[in-house]
Amino acid sequence: MPLVWAVLATFWLLIILVPALLNLLVWLVLIFIWWSIFVTSMAFKGWKKESIKFWSYEIFRNKKTK
């Protein structure tokens, strides 16, 4: 466990001492968030009948009532 803390401390020291690394880290996080939003929007918009919305609609439309 002390090894994990040492690695984390080294990582944070590098980020504090080298501002370019912090900048890179922020950009990577922003790109990851953008990519997640993009992929999710494609899943709901672009796939027409095979989209998640279509299948959830079909499931609930054909649900038998008691």
Secondary structure, 3 states (H helix, E strand, C coil): CHHHHHHHHHHHHHHHHCHHHHHHHHHHHHHHHHHHHHHHHHHHHCCHHHCHHHHHHHHHHCCCCC
